[in-house]
Amino acid sequence: MYEVNRSVFLLMPLEPFWAWLQSLPDMALEGLSLADLQRDANAYLVPPCDDVDDVWTEIETRYQEIFAAELADWCEDESLWPDVHPEVFNDWFDIQLSTVVTDLARQDLSREAFQPFSLN
């Protein structure tokens, strides 16, 4: 086991996010529910933080980037996105965080640049 030099938070989608997904044209959501999205919420690593206040600072500083990534996962057409404001972000997501990340895997960590996938 190794402690990783990162802190982490989970971004849990809430009902307003789910309602937005359902409102998108040509969105095939059959067999998918809000509970499914919440069970497999996206995790974000941030620089190591000494306490939860530091993690909140990271989130507040980068909420636009985070929000845009979440929206782009489902819809590339930014004209269909809501206003990317802190109030909307807070209404659309619950956040669970931890200052400590422990790696249980035996293989070394690796990194790849984020590549959005095509929805078409």
N, C-alpha and C positions, 0 to 999 in steps of 0.2 A: 504494500500500500504506500502511496505517496500523496502528500499534500501538494496541490497544484497552485501555482502563484496566480490565482484568479479568484474572484467571487462570482456568484451566479444569481440570476433571478429567472423565474418562470413567468411568462406573460399569459395569463388565463383569459381567454375571450369571454365576454359577457353577452347578455341578450341583445344590446344594441348592435354589436358586431355581427351576431348571428342574423338579426333582422336585415342588416345591410347586405350580407351575403345572399340572403333569400331574395332580395330586391334586384340583384344583378341580372341583366338579360343573359339568356343562354347559359345559366349556371346550373349544372347538373349536380344536385345535392341529395338525390335519392339515396336512402340508406345511411345518411350522415345526420348527426344531431349536434346540438351545442355540447351535450355531454361528451360526445366523441372528440370534439375539438379540445375540450378541457382536459380529457384524459391524456392527450398527446400534445400538450401546450409546448410552444417554443421556449427553449432555454437560451439565455444570453449570458455569455461570460464577460466580465468587466475586470479592469485591473484590480489587484488585491485591495480589499478594504478592511480597515480596522474595526469598523462597526457598521450597523445597518444605515446610519445616517449618511455615511460615505457612499453606500450603494445607491441610496435615494438621490444623492447629488449626481451620481453618474447617470441615472435614469433621467432626471430632470434636464440635465445638460444635453442629452442625446435623444430625447423623446421623439423629435421629428423624424430622425433617421430610423428609429425603431418602429414608429407608427407606419412610416412609408414602406418599410420592409414587410410588415404584416399585411398591409393592403395589397402590395405588389404580388405577394404570394397567391392572391386570388384574382386580382384584376389589374391588368397593365394599363388600362385606360384611366388616366388620372382625372379625366373629366367626371368620372363616376365616383370618385373618392369624396368622402366628407371633408369638411375643413379640418386641417391638421392643427388643432389647437390643444393645449394642455387639458382643458375641460373635457373635450371630446375623448381624448386619450384615456383620461381617468374614468369616464363613463363607460368606455368600451372594454376596458381590461382591468382585471384584478392582478396584483403583483405579489408573488411569493418570493422571498429572497433569503440568501444565505451568504455569510461572509467567508465560509470555508468550503473548498471543493477538494474531495478526496478521490483519487484515482485508484480503482480496484483492479484495473486491467494490467496484464503483464506486458503487453506491447507498448512501445514508446508512443507518445502523443505525436500526431501529425496535423498539419494545417493545410488547407486549400483555400484559395480565394473564393469568396461567395459568387456563385453563378446562378442568377435567377433562371428558372426553367420556363419554357414556353408553354402557355396554356392552350395554344391552338394546335 
